[in-house]
Amino acid sequence: MSRLLIFSATTGYRHESIPAGVVAMRELGEADGFAVDATEDAAVFTPDNLARYAAMVFMNSSGTLFDDAGRSALRGYVADGGGYLGVHLAAGTEYDWPYYGGLVGAYFDKHPEVQPAGFDVENRSHPATAHLPRRWERVDELYNYRSNPRSDAHVLITLDESSYSGGTMGEDHPITWCHRYEGGRAFYTGAGHTVESYVEPAFRAVLLGGLRYAAGTAYADDRPEHGYLTLSAGDVADWYSPDAYQRCSVKFGWRDAGAGLTARIGVPGSVDPVDAARSGGHEIRLDEAGPLNAAGEWNTTEIAITEDRVDVYLNGVPTHRVDGGVPAGRVWLGPAGEWRGSGAASGEDGFRDIRIRGAA
């Protein structure tokens, strides 16, 4: 059985929601098959002890917590592939240890009062965010950070500063993100100040998805993402690009219940996209290989097209390459073995958050 360590030590500000957060993570972890240990004793951070855990949760930790030996143990744990999940004031921990700042992604700066705000979900194919609407309205303490993590992390949720008072980061205000870091996986959410957060079903699902990602039991594209234009944000059963592309990166979320989904690139232009998909283009079966989530769970595929090759990535991992490139043409996404017109996704299969960068 996989083990989870919940760590909630504080030498700075102490949140009254810590007990509720520990209970929530224990319940979520145990329901998902983890054996759970909770502690505030930094002495447990030894190489041999940490090696027992698939992931650790820093639950509203604060201040300086580790001596040199503890820091070395944590760093070694991450280097060996360990998973880290930071909640809220975890970003206010170990300010004088730059390694930890890189692990969490950004340090906490300051915050306004607790208030309602709009949370904009950028990626709804991550296991932590697949259940959320694109606009998530909720009440929390809304952190500002000393730096923007976007250059090094995959941002999942941002705050709309026009929806509340006291934001200082401007139009790009990340609040939840994930990334690979020196051999391990790290997930952080700035939500989680209030006691009420930990009985909120949607927030608990964020924590569970973050845990599953950090522990490596669910997969996601965690590479930093810049410059993509959204072509279709909603859920669709299939999709046909409005333009022909030759050099670009196309990303999209998808899930299927076992029937199989496919992408066709270089599809010739046609007034009838059904006939065009039948008549040509290079076909890519989306579930052929790689780190695939279970049927009914969301995955992310990237198809990177250049003049001389096509590279395919599943949940951020390269799966195969086609040398020779493809002729300029449209992109079509749909079910394997059949073609039908566009429409709303039904049941367990479909596509969402289709986006493109560098179209030519």
C-alpha angles and dihedrals in degrees: 000000000000116000131220126202118207112198119188106162119147135192093165130039113352119213118220087217093067095097091049090048093050091050091048094050091046091052093045094046096047092047088053094051102266126134103226132213122183125195146155093201112109089196089082088071097098125128095247095047097044090050087071093066131082090196143356130215121212099205108198091317116172144188130009109331110161139065120212093277093052092048091050091050093050092048092049091049092055092044089055091057101271122160128237128197117185122194125200108301091028080095088062093061130104096002091174095053110079092192091064091047088056091048095053091038101231138015123245114253111176143313143214123231122297108278144142117283142169115254111199113209109215098179121035097174097073114101088241096054108026091100095052130096117239088253114043116188116199146138121252146124103280114219127212115204134215091237140012111255095202096102092061105024139052105250113218104174133021133189121242100225091196088066096063142016128258104040115141105178099076128215094345108055111155116200102168128032146146137209147160112260127188094322100324140079123252130191125181135181124185091204121093109081099125130068088230091061092072095059093044106109095213093050092045088054089053089053093047093049090047090051093049090050093047092047092048095241091117128036133224141164100261099171118120110266126208138168102012122150116213112235099174123009102176131074114275134175091222138353140204121199117242093221139037117253134197107167115030149101116245118193129183142160119238143170135182138186096225104291092100134240130226142193125214120198128189090031109171120246116267140160085232113055091192092060091041092056091050094048105054155330134102112291123220119189104215099212099045099112145339138058099339124181121224121281110283094027123106125257133182124227127190122196111194112195124194134162093268107030150008120230121197124201126190115200089341096309120111109242106173146346131217112205120215099043123236132271116262108278147125129291121237126190122191149113120317117253097015140055129213139163123278118276145138116305116252133194116353103327132078148085136272143173096029109186139166139204130194099007116186 
